[in-house]
Amino acid sequence: MSITTIEKAVLSDAECLTVLMKKTFDEEARRWLPIDQSIYDYNIQPPNYDSIEMTKYSIRELEYYKVMYSGEVVGGVILTPAGKRFGRIDRIFVDPDYQGKGIGSKVIALIEKLYPSIINWDLETSSKQINNHFFYEKNGYHTTFKTEDEYCYQKQINPSISFENLVEQKDLSKTQYEECNMAESDFYSVNLEDSSISNSTLRNSRINNCNLSYSKFQNINFSHTLIADLNLSHSHFSLVTLGGVTFSDTNLGYENEPVLVERCNLTGSTLIDSNLTDVHIVNCELSGMKINDIPIEDLLKAYEQVKVLK
């Protein structure tokens, strides 16, 4: 008898899981997207879904489980617990060769058993993936929001369970909180639009799946902070100290909108294994700069000599 189980993924699983995710999502794209598709569907092909570095990040920072079927890895599920009562299924995938065997439904049940305190699970899927709609609804999920491109689903488990210090469905707008101890508090599905947070400690906080568009972060201590898996397109960083910061596995999005780096001090910085196609360097101090260990001064000198010979 074939048995479905889930096990916590480790970094040595990254290559296998990346291959399976790419195979699964590419098959979904082939099935639901036209061949000449020019607009990407991020629910069918999530950003960096084929990147082993993205898989490693998810294993390190999120709750990543590999799906086992009769002892063989056939898929994965990535979760983000959001406080005491809420959780999010970020991605769930099963090798197309093993679909139709009830594996996905079994995984959903195993997740719920593994996190008994979570009574609300949510997720998103593409509006195009009709099979996903049937799958989630069969497993107890209901639609909470939908657009032309996306369906949002939620499942409530034992909603009658009571929790201490629970405040819900109250209008607290325009309330002012001063010198309050709110440590270890959970905020879920809360409208904080146009709010102001200042002179406060948010150390070791987790902020995920939130809309922070048009927000302003000024005079903030972000030291030792992880900023990952974000959409920062069209944002502006000004007067920022970036000493010791690392940028890795970062891209310009599917539309390849270029980055502008202006009046920045990048002394001693290193660019490794990066795509610098069509990069322009204008009016910059290049003393000591090297490309593949060749001093830029030597390269420019050689270029001038070639120009003279021509």
Secondary structure, DSSP 8 states (H G I E B T S, - for coil): ---EEEEE--GGGHHHHHHHHHHHHHHHHHHHS-TT--S--TTTS-TTTT-HHHHHHHHHHSEEEEEEETTEEEEEEEEEEETTTEEEEEEEEE-GGGTTSSHHHHHHHHHHHH-TT--EEEEEEETT-HHHHHHHHHTT-EEEEE-SSEEEEEEESSTT---TT---S---TT----S---TT----S---TT----S---TT----S---TT----S---TT----S---TT----S---TT----S---TTTT------S---TT----S---TT----S---TT-EETTEEHHHHHHHHHHHHHH-
